[in-house]
Amino acid sequence: MRLEVAAAEEGERSAGGSDAGLEPAGRRPFTIRFSVSILILMAAILLPLSSTLLWLGWRAVDFQERRSVEHRMTALHNAVAGFIAVGVRVVISAAEALADTSDFDPATGPARDQERRKSLMELLVRHSNLAAAFVGYADGRFIYVSRTANFTAEERAELKVPANATFLFRLIDGQGEARRESWWFDTIRMPGAGVESRRSDFDPRTRPWYLEAMQRQGPALTDPYRFAWHTEAGVSAGVPIDGGGVIGFDFNLDALAQLLNEYKITPNSIIGVATDVADVVVESEPCSASAPDCLPDDAKARDILQTMAQRATGSDYRIERTVDVNGHDYRFFVQAAPPVYGKSMMIAAAVPMAELSAASIVLLERAALAGAVSIVVAIIGVLGISLLLARSMERLAAKTERIRRLDFSDRILVRSRITEILRLSMAVERMRAGLEVFGLYVSKELVGEIMRSPTSTGLGGTRRQLTVMFTDIEGFSRISEAIEPELLTSRLSRYFDALGAAISANRGMIDKYIGDSVMAFWNAPQPDPDHIYHACRAALEVSRASRNLAEKWRRLDRPVFHTRIGLHTGEAVVGNVGARQRINYTLVGAVANQASRLEALNKAYGTWILASGDVATVTAGRFVWRHIDRIVPAGTTEILDIYELAADVGETDELASFLAAWQAARDAYVEGRFEAARQGFEAARAIRGEDGPCRTFIERCQTFGESGVPAGWDGVWHFAQK
């Protein structure tokens, strides 16, 4: 365990630490604990709130005065503008539709009067803000429909309005002395009886709504004025008819006056709407004289308000002024409403300053209460959110730390009500799943190295002492011919899984699978000071796993896999090799070729694990080794001592007599005493039973005994073929 920790620490130092690739050189990034950030957030919320409350206390009167008036003036401005613009435009749109119909075509003459009266009456029914609807033609003919509810008692008596009458119908026709006005009630068609008539000099062609509509050749709106047949004030609109004539409407301003009353800023405030040329100003009603806070005699304030409104016509800016009226300070405001069909109207207000201050104090108290509630809510909310965030973030941090250690066992998605944290959790889970799959293709150690040092993924490598293992399946070509490819692939996968587990458990990295062979190496990418030992330990466990799997398949009457292993250690360059678009982490050097030769030599000697002398010498005190031979492999000139890895050092007692007999026989073989050597190998085989190396050397000794000692014999066997 001490060696593994030391190796891990050395690996992190060599890679610059787990975050070396993410930090600027010589500079440590500024970080802050989450709890501290929550305190800063709390301060960022509470300090502005406290400062705002203190500022409100210092500037309460002035601030609340302006804020309240501006708010109410804005609301009033929008309400009046909407009342005028929307109401007028809707009705004018309806009038334009009527003007395009054949019923109002001047060429049809009086024949269509009944349809015209019906259309005008229906318009009054649909739009309650209309006092009357009418049409005047170029020949002076005039048709008029109005509501009887708008008449005063004098008007009802003069016109003899029945008690249950709803609509008044007028018709003015004729020229000069013959021009007469006729009227009747609640009947679209002119009745035969009950029609009142009188001479009239009323000419629609002289009225403002007619003149302006004809002049503009489009919809026109008049200034407020007193209606011809009513004492009420209002505005009229006109829509021209092709061929000569205008459809008109009277808008009653009573509804606008009621609207102004609803938007009074204070009980004694005055709200008005006026134009620059009109002698009619729509104003809110004065307060009741019986009210305890009513300010009497506000006529002067109303005159000032009307004058300011008329003088401000044409200005787009809000005008504010403070004036003393009868010992009371009034604040006057004037602002233009959006033009409607060429008519500009001014919205004006006069507010007693004393009432503004009273409202400010009330608002200040409410603001203080709201501030206190906000602070409490902010504290509770921030604490709750901080706990929610901290819990989820701590789980995410723990999960990412496990991923950094290449532990992909945590498959539980971190849930959160916070969208960003949930998205982060899903991203971390996708990263975990991706790295887990990535680890199936690439060694987990290599993945860890890449995660610790992303800059290490460039092409190139480093020279390092490595231990390399090659494995191969005995007689695989024969086995593969007898098994279907799909079944063979499945069994190979189970076989490689068993071997891979043994290699990974002993800190080895699988470089590649080559058909039925496995190439693995130790001491990279993470340094391993005891890499030779771990490679030998892995070789024993690989051999044991292969035998266990073979025994299981033998019981199932399946073809079995017997594994041959070669081990060698030496210097090689290990790193990224390939093209920029696709690289492979592997080693380059003779050590790999030597390990491959050792694996192949198992076939010649009938062994399962062969290693070079460099491997056996270093681990002689930790494993049981049998010195097999000194050879010169085919294609090389270097003498190589080869050893068989027999067992752990604790199993020496079982092999002691066999190894002693083997070594004595081999000493005789090296000295050229082949008959004595043959007898020694026979004795060793008798101890152990069938043994591949004993059989091989017995055959050699028999051959040398018959042919004599080779010239220059030094105990080295030269292979002519690979």
N, C-alpha and C positions, 0 to 999 in steps of 0.2 A: 504493500500500500504506500510506503514511504517513497519507493522508486516511482510509482505512478504519479503521485502528487508532484514530486520534483520534476518529472518529465513534463507534466501539464504546465507547471510554472515556467519552465524553460521555454516551452512552446509559446506561451503568451509573451515572454520577454523577447523572443526572436521575432515575433510578429508585431511587436510594438504595443502589445496589450490588446484587449478585446475591442477597444474603441480607437485604436491608433489611427486607423484609416479615416476616422470621422472627425478628428480634432485637428485644428491648425497647429503647425509645429511651433513649440515654445509658447503656446497660448492655451490656457484652460478656459473653457466657455463658462460664462456666468450662469449659475443655476439658482433656483430658489425652491424651498420646500413648499409643498402644496398647502400646508397649514398656514404658512406665512402669506402665501398668495391669497388665501381666504381672508386673512386679517386685512390685507391691503384692499381687497374688494369691499370688505365691510366699511373701511375708512372712506373709500371712494364713494360709497352710498351715503354714509351718515354725515360726513363733513359737508357735502353740498346741501344736504337737507337742513342741517343745523345753520349753515351760513344763510340759506334762503330764508329761514324763519327769523333770524336776527335782522336780516335786511328788510324783511316785511315789517318788523316792529319799528324800524327806524324810518322807513319811507312809506308807512302804511297809508296815510291819507292821500298823498300825491299819487302813489302807484295804483291804489285801488280806485281812485277817482278816474284816472285815465283808462285803466283796464276795464272797469265796469262800463264806462260810457262808450269806449271803442267797441266793446263786445255788443252792447245793445244797439249802437248805431249801425254796426255791420249787419246785425240781424235785421234791424229795421230797413236798412238799405236793400238787403236781399229780398225781404218780404214785399216791400213796395214795388221794387223793380220787377219781381216775379208777378205780383198782382196785376201791374199795368201791362207788362210785356206779354206774359202768357195769356192773360184774359183777352187782351186786345187782339193778339195774333190769332188765337183760336177762332174768335168771331169773324175777323176779317178773312181768314181762310174759308170759313163757311160762306161768307158773302161773295168771295171770288168764285166759289163753285156755283152759287146762284146766278151770278152775272154771266156765266158761260152757258146757262140753260136757255132754251127757246122761250120759256115762260116770261122772262124779263126782256126779251128782245123788243125794242121800241117799235119795230115794224108790225108786231102783232096787234098793237093798239089795245083798246079797252076789252077786247074779246078774252084776254087772258087775265083780267083783273082778279077773278075768283082764285085762280091758281097762285097769283102773286100774293094775295092776302093770306092764303093758306100757308105758303112757304114762310112768310114773315112771322106769322103767329107761331109756327112750329119752332122757328129760331128763338123766339122769346121763351117758349116752353123749355128748350134745351139749355138756355143760358140765363140764369137767374139774375146776373148782374146787369142785364140790359133793361132799360126803362122803356124803350120804344124801338121799333124797326120800321123803315120806310124806304120808298123809292121815288125819286123825282126825275122827270124826263125833260128833254130839251124844249118841248112845247109848253112847259109849265104844268103839266099834269102831275099830281102828287097823290100817292097812296100811303096811308099811315096806319100802324097798328101799335097800341100801347097798353100797358097794364092799368087797370082801374085802381089797383091798390096803392098806386103812387099819388093819387089825387088828394088834394085837401078838401075839407068840407065845403068851402066856397066853390071849388071847381066841380065837385059832385053835384052841387045844387044847380050851378049854371048849366051843366051839360045834362042834367036830369038822369044821373046814373042809377040804374036799378040796383036794389040791395044785393042781388045775387050775381051781378055782372062781373065778369073777369077781364074781358078785353074790350077795348074801344077801337072801332074801325073808322077812319076818316078818308074822305075822297074829296080832293079839290080839283076842279076842272073848269074850263071856260076861259074867255079872255075879256078884259075890260070890265064894263058894268055887269056882264053876264057871268063873271067868275064867281062861283059859289062853293061853299064848303058844306059837305053832308057828313053826318056821323050816325052810327048805330052801334049796338053792343052784342057780343057773343054770337054773331052769325057771320060766317065767311061771305056768303052770298048776300047782296044788298036786298033786304026785305021789302016787300011791297008797302008795308005800313010800319010805323014806329021809327021812321027816319026823320031826324032833325036836319034842318038846312038853314043856312044864312049866307049872306054875301061875305066874301073874303078877298083881301088883297095880298094874302100870303103867297110869296113866289119862291119855290125851293131853289131856283137858279141864283138867288141872291144870298143864300145861306153859306156860311163858312165851309161847312162840310162838302157842299157841292162845288164851290169855287176852287178849293184846294185840291180836291180829287181830280177835277178837270185840268187844273193847272199842272199837277204832277203826273197826270196820266197814269196814276197808280194809287194804291191805298194812301189815304191821308188821315191825320188825326188833328183835331182842333185843340186850341187852348181851352181850359175850363171856362165855362160861361153859364148864364141862366137860360134854361130851355125856354122856347117860345111859348109852350102851352103849360109849363109848370113853373112853380117858384123854386124848384130844386135846382142845384148846380150840378154840372157834370161836363163830360166831354162827348163830342160826336166824332164818328168815323165815317168816311165815305170811300166807296169802291166804284170806279167808273165802269160803265157798260158800253161795250162797242156799239156804235150807232147813235150815241147820245143819251146820257142819263147817268144817274148815280144811285147806288143802293147805300143807305145810311143807317146809323145806329146811334142811339143815345145811351151812354154809360152813366149810370147813377153812381155818384161818388159817396153815397151813404156807407156803402160797404168799405170803401177806403178809409172813411172817417172812423168806422168801428175798428178797423185794423190798426190805425194809429193809436187809438185808445188802449189796445191790447199791448202795444209796444212802448207805453210810457215808461221812461227810465225811473222816475220817482213819482210819488203821488201828485206833486205840484209841477212836474215838468210839462212842457208844451211841445207837441210834435206837429209839424206842418209840412205840406207839399204845395209848391207854387211854381209859376213860370214868370218870365221877365215881362210879359205883356198882358197877363190876365188880371182882371180885377177880382178874381175868385181865388181864395186860398182855402185849401182843405186843412182843418186843424183838429187836434184832439179836443175833447170837451174839457172845460175847466173842472176843478175838483168841487165837490159838494161843499157849500158854505157851512153846513152843519158838521163837517168832518173836523176833528180836533186839530189836525195839523195843516189845515187848508190855509194857503196864503191868499188873502183877498186882493181884488183889484190888480189882475195881471194883464190888463188891456195894454199897458205900455210895453210890457215884455213881448206881447203878441205883435204889436206894431214894429218893434225893433226886429223881431224874428222875420216878419214878412219883408221888411226893407232889405235885410241882409240876404235873404233868399233870392229876391229879384235882382239885386246887384251882383250876386255871385254867379248868375247865369252865364254859361260859357266857360267857366273854370273847371278843370278836372281835379283840383286839389281840395282837400277838406280844409275848411276855414274854421278856426276856433278863436273865441274872444270872450273875455270876462267883462261884464257890464253891471254897474250898480243900478238896480231898479227898485225905487221906493224903499231904499235902505236894505235891500236884500241883494247879495251878489249872485248873478246868474252866469252860468257858463253856456255860451251859444256855440252851436255846431252847425255847419252847412256843408252839404256834399251833394254833387250831381248824381242823378240816376242815369243809367244808360239810355241814350236817345231811342225813342220809339216812333218810327215813321216820321223822322225829321223833327220831333218835338222833344225838347230837353226840359226836364223837371228837376227841381231842387228839393232835396229832403233836408229839413232843418229841425233843430231841437234846442230848447232852452231849459237848463236844469239848475235849480237852486243849489249853491255850493254846500249849504248846510246839510241838505239831504244826501249829497254825495259823501260827505265825511261820515255820516251815520252809517251808510251802507258799507263804507270802507272798514269801519270798526267791526261790524258784524262779520264781514268777509275775513278780516284778520283773525278773529276768534275761530272761525271755521278753518282757516288755513293752519292755525296752530294745532287745532285738533286733528286735522288731516295729516299734518306733519308728524304728530306723535303716533298716530295710527300707522302711518307709513314706516316710521322707524321700527315699530314693533313688528310689523309685517315683514320688513326687510330683514330684520335679525332672524326671525323664525324661518323665512324663506331661504336666506343664505345658509343658515345652519343646516336646514334640511337638504338643500342642494349639495352643500359641501360633503355631507355624509353620503349622499347618493353617489356623487362623483368619486369620492375617495374610495368607497367600497368597490365600485366597478373598476376604477383605475388601478387599485392595488391588485385585484385579480388579474387584470390585463398585464400588469408589470410582472407578476409571478409567472404567468403563462409565457410571456416573452422571454423571461429568464430561463425557464425550462427549455424553450426552443433554442436559446443561445447555447445551452448545454447539450443540444441535440436530443433532448428528451421530448418525444412527440406523443406521449401517452395521454396528455390532457386534451380530450376531444370535446369537452363541454363548452358550448358557446356562452360567453359572458353576456347576460341580458341587461338591458338598461332602457329607461324611458327617455334618455337623452339620445337624440338622433345621431349626433356625431360620435358618441361613445359606442353606440350600437354598430355604426358603420366601421369604426376602428376595430371593434371586436370581430366583425365579420371578415375584415381584411386580415387580421392576425390569424384567424382560423384558416382562411384560404392560404396564408403563408405557411402555416403549420402543415396543412395537408400537402401543399406543393413541395415543401422541403422533405416531408416524409417520403413522398413518391420519388423525389430527386435522390434521396439516400438509397433507394433501391438500385439506381443506376450508377451511383458514385459512392465511394467509400464515405462512411459517416465522418471519419477523421478528416477526409479531404473537404467535405462540406463545412466542418468546423473550422478548418484552416481558412477557407474562403470567407466565411462569416467574420472571423477575427481580423482578417487582413484582406479586404477586397482588392487592394492594389497588387496582390500576389498572383492575380490571374493572367498576367502578361506572359508572353512566350519567353522560354528560357528556363534554366534550372540552376541547381547548386550541387557541388561535389560533396558526397557524403558516404560514409561507411554504411552499407546496406546488407541485410541478410535476405536471400531470395529463395523462394520455394516453388518448385514445379511439381504438379501431380498429373497422373495419367491413369487411365483405366486399362487393365490388362485385357487384351483380346477384344477391344471395343469394336473393331471393324467386323469381326465375326458376329458379335452380339447384335450390332446394328442391322445386319442383313437379315436377322431372324425376327425382328420386332417391327411393327408398324411405326412410321415416323411420329404419329401423334402420341402413341403410347411411350415411345422412346423419349420424346420430349418431356412428357410428364414425369417419367422416372429420373431423367437427368436433373430435372428441377428439384425433386426431392433429395437426390444425391448431392447436388450443389448446395442445397439448403443445409444439409448436415455438415458438409465440409466448411461452408462459409461461417456457420455458427462457431465451430472450433477455432477457425482462424481469427475471427473478430474478437472472440473471448480472450485471445492472447495477444491483443494489440496489433494484429496484422492488418494490412490493407490489401484487399483483392484488386489486382491490377486489371486483369481481364480473364474472360472465359474463352478458351480456344478449342472449339469442338468439345471433346470430353476432358480437356486439360484445364487446370487452374494455375494461374501465375499470381503469386502474392509476394509482398516484401514487407520488411520491418525497418523501423527507424525513420520513417517518412509517412505522411507529411509532418507528424509530431515526433520530436526527438524521443528516442527510447534508449537509455544507456545500457539496458540489459536485453537488447534486441535479439542477440544470438540465442540466449536462453529461451525467450518467448517463442522464437521460431521453432526451436527443438520441441518445446512443450506442445506447440500447435501441431507439429508433425505427429507426435504420439497420439494426440486426441483425434486428429484427422484419421489416422490408421484405425484407431479404436472405433470411431463412428462409422467408418466404412465397413469394418467387420460386423458390427451390430446390425447395420442395414442389410448386409449380405446374408447374415443368418436369418433375419426376418423374411427376406425374399426366398431363401432356400426352403423355408418351411412352407411357403406358399407356392412352391414349385415354379418359381420365376427365375429367369437368368440373373446372375448376381454380378456385382461390380467389385473387383479387387483393385485397390489403389496402390500405385507405386509413386514414391516421393523422392525428390532430389533437393538437397539443401547446400547452399554455398554462401559465403560472405566475402565481401570485398568492396572496393570503392566503385562508385558509379555516379553519373549525373542524373539527378531526379528533379523533375519539374514539368512544365507545360510544353508539349511538343505538338506540332501540327500547323494548320493554317490559322489565320486570324479569325476566320468565320467559324472554325471548329477546332478545338484543342483537346488534347488528352493528357492527363496527368500520368506519367509513366517514368521509367528509368531507361537510361542508355548506358551500356557498358558490358564488358566481357563477363561480369558476374552472372548476368542472366543466362548467357550461353552456357556457362559452366554448370549452373544449376540444372539446365535442361539436359546436358550430357550426363550428369549424375543420375537424373531420373531415368534416362534411357539405359544406363548401365545396370539397373535393377534386373532387366531382362537377361543380361549376360550372366549375372551371378545368382539369380533366383532369390533376390532379396526384395524387401518392400520399402525400406527407408535407407538411402545412402546420402552421406554428407562428406564434405571435403574435410581435410585435416585442420583447416583454419577454424571450422565450426567445432570439431570434436575436441581440439586442444583447449579452447577457451572454456568449454563446459564439461571437462573431464571429471571434475569432482561433483557434478550434479546429475549426470546421466551415465548409464552403462553403455559403453561403446565397444564395438568389435572392429579391430583393424582388419579390413578385408584385403586390401592390396595396394601396391604402388603401380601406377599405370601412366601411360602416355596416351591420352585419347586420340582418336583418328582426327587428322587435320591440325594437330598441335604438336609442339615439341616440349611442352612443359610437363614435368613429372608431377603427378597428383596423387596424394595419399587419399584413399577413400575408406570411409568408416560406415559401419552399420549402426544405426541408433537402435539399441536393443531394448532398453527399459529405463525406468527411473532408477536412481542410485539406490533406493531402498529395496530393490528386487535383486540385488547382487548375489545374495545367498543362493537363490535358485539357479543362477547361471555360472556360479564360481567354478565348478568343476568343468563345465563345458568350455568356458572361456580359457581356463588354464590349459586344457587339452588342445584347444584351437591354437593358442599362442605358441605352444611348444611345436606343434606341427608346422605352423607358418615359419617359425625360426629356422627349422630344418629346410623348409622350401626355399627360403632366401639364401641359405648357405649352400644350396645345390645338392643337398642330401635328399634326393627325391623319393627314394624307397622308404626312408625313415619318415619323411613327410607324409607319404601316402598312408603309411600305417597310423600315423598320428591323426590324420583327417578321418580315417576309418573309425578310430577310437572315439573321436569327438562326435561323429555322426551317430555312433552307437549310444552315446549319452543322451543326445537330444532327439534322435529320430531323424526323419528326412530333413535335410538341410541343404539349401541351394548352393551356398558357397563351398561346403564340404564336397558336394558332388563335382562342382567345377574344378576344384583343386585336385581331387583324386584323378580326374581325367587328364589334367595337365601332367601330374606326376607320372602316370602310366606312359604318357606320350614321351616325356623326357627320359624315363627309364629305358625305353626301347631305343631312343635316338641318341641318348647321351646328353651330357650337360652342354647347353648352348655356349658358343664362344663369347667371352666377355660377360658372362652372366652376373648381373647385379641385383636380381630379384625384381626388376621392373618389367611389367607386361605391356607390350606395345600393341594397341588395337589398330588393325589395318582398315576396318570398316566402322562406320558410325552405328 
